[in-house]
Amino acid sequence: MSTEQVTVTWSNANGCDPTDGRPEIPVRLREAGVLQADFDMVLQALADAEEFKCKVALPITLVVWPVGLCLFCVKDPNAGVAPFNEKYEAQQIKVQRSIGTWGFLFTVPRVDVAVATAAVAAPVVAEIARDDPQPDPVETLKKLTAMLDEGLISQAEFDTKKAEILQRM
């Protein structure tokens, strides 16, 4: 099965605000069956890691740096990637982090446009045919005759409708 790639980048103007510029789920990912909650989980792991780096790791490093100590305490920004990939493995959908950016590369199965179009077009044609059946002219004439006999329509109306029905035959 061929695949296509969907790039999601997070244009975070303020590196320490994990809500700044958060992207919406792309339409193509929704079409592939990715749930909003799973998309959010991947982004949230990155946001949590960046927030931790700004609020905890950076201040600690600044405090201990003058004494010659260097601490590397970080959260894994890829924490949401493994659970996502595990969940969507059967659907051949996966994600990986774009290194050095606030971005992800999603791989989804390619949609065959001809097959998708045929699948959509076929039911529409069948539905149109089903919604507009041609009435049986004999049955229609019988109903018109009954309406004429009961006085519901005039002879002129009957003659006009009868001519229309006979013309369609």
C-alpha positions in Angstrom: 0.0 0.0 0.0 1.4 3.4 -0.9 1.6 6.1 1.7 1.6 9.9 1.8 3.1 12.2 4.4 1.3 15.0 6.3 3.6 17.5 8.1 2.3 19.3 11.2 4.3 22.2 12.4 3.8 24.2 15.5 4.7 27.8 15.0 5.4 28.6 18.6 6.3 32.2 18.9 6.9 31.9 22.7 8.9 28.8 23.3 7.8 28.4 26.9 4.0 28.7 26.3 2.8 25.2 25.2 -0.6 26.6 24.0 0.8 29.3 21.7 0.2 28.5 18.1 -1.0 24.9 18.6 -2.1 23.5 15.2 -5.5 22.0 14.4 -5.7 18.4 13.3 -5.3 18.3 9.5 -8.3 17.2 7.4 -6.2 14.4 5.8 -5.5 12.9 9.2 -9.2 13.0 10.1 -10.0 11.3 6.8 -7.4 8.6 7.6 -9.2 7.9 10.9 -7.0 9.6 13.4 -8.9 10.7 16.5 -8.6 14.3 17.8 -7.7 12.9 21.3 -4.8 10.9 19.8 -3.5 13.9 17.8 -3.7 16.0 20.9 -1.8 13.4 22.9 1.2 13.6 20.5 1.2 17.4 20.7 0.8 17.5 24.4 3.8 15.3 25.0 5.9 17.9 23.1 4.3 20.8 24.9 4.9 19.1 28.3 8.6 18.5 27.5 9.1 22.1 26.3 7.3 23.5 29.3 9.4 21.4 31.7 12.6 22.5 29.9 11.7 26.2 30.3 10.2 26.1 33.9 12.4 23.4 35.6 15.5 22.4 33.6 16.7 25.8 32.5 16.4 27.5 35.9 18.2 24.6 37.6 21.0 24.7 35.0 21.4 28.5 35.5 21.7 28.1 39.2 24.2 25.2 39.2 26.2 26.3 36.1 28.5 28.8 38.1 29.5 25.9 40.4 30.6 23.8 37.5 27.7 21.4 37.5 25.6 20.7 34.5 22.4 18.9 34.8 20.5 17.3 32.0 16.9 16.8 33.3 14.5 16.8 30.4 11.2 15.2 29.6 10.9 13.1 26.5 9.2 15.2 23.8 8.5 11.9 21.9 6.5 10.4 24.8 3.2 10.6 22.7 4.7 9.0 19.6 5.1 5.4 20.8 1.5 5.0 22.1 0.2 6.7 18.9 2.2 4.4 16.6 1.1 1.3 18.6 -2.5 2.2 18.4 -2.5 3.0 14.6 -0.1 0.3 13.5 -2.9 -1.9 12.0 -4.1 1.1 9.9 -0.5 1.7 8.7 -0.5 5.2 10.2 2.5 6.4 12.1 4.1 9.6 13.4 7.7 10.7 14.0 9.1 13.9 15.4 10.7 16.4 13.1 14.0 16.9 14.9 14.9 20.4 15.8 11.4 21.8 15.2 8.1 21.9 16.8 6.7 19.5 14.2 5.7 16.0 13.4 5.6 13.9 10.2 2.5 11.7 9.9 2.5 8.8 7.4 -0.9 7.7 6.3 -2.2 5.3 3.6 -2.6 7.0 0.2 -6.2 7.3 -1.0 -6.9 6.1 -4.5 -9.0 9.0 -5.9 -10.6 6.8 -8.6 -11.8 4.2 -6.0 -12.9 6.9 -3.6 -14.9 8.7 -6.3 -16.5 5.5 -7.5 -17.5 4.5 -4.0 -19.2 7.9 -3.5 -20.7 8.2 -6.9 -22.4 4.7 -7.1 -24.7 5.2 -4.1 -25.7 8.6 -5.3 -26.8 7.3 -8.7 -28.7 4.4 -7.1 -30.4 6.8 -4.7 -31.5 9.2 -7.4 -33.0 6.3 -9.4 -34.8 5.0 -6.3 -36.2 8.5 -5.4 -37.6 9.2 -8.9 -39.5 6.1 -10.0 -41.8 6.5 -13.0 -45.4 5.7 -12.0 -47.2 2.9 -13.8 -49.4 4.8 -16.5 -52.2 2.2 -16.2 -52.4 2.7 -12.5 -52.3 6.4 -12.8 -55.2 6.4 -15.4 -57.2 4.2 -13.1 -56.7 6.7 -10.2 -57.6 9.6 -12.4 -60.8 7.8 -13.6 -61.8 7.1 -10.0 -61.2 10.8 -9.1 -63.3 11.8 -12.1 -66.1 9.4 -11.1 -66.1 10.8 -7.5 -66.2 14.4 -8.7 -62.8 15.3 -7.4 -61.6 16.5 -10.8 -63.4 17.9 -13.8 -63.6 16.3 -17.2 -61.2 18.9 -18.6 -58.6 18.2 -15.9 -59.0 14.4 -16.5 -58.5 14.9 -20.3 -55.4 17.1 -19.8 -53.7 14.6 -17.4 -54.7 11.6 -19.6 -53.0 13.3 -22.6 -49.8 14.0 -20.6 -49.7 10.3 -19.4 -50.2 8.9 -22.9 -47.6 11.3 -24.3 -45.0 10.0 -21.9 -45.6 6.4 -22.9 
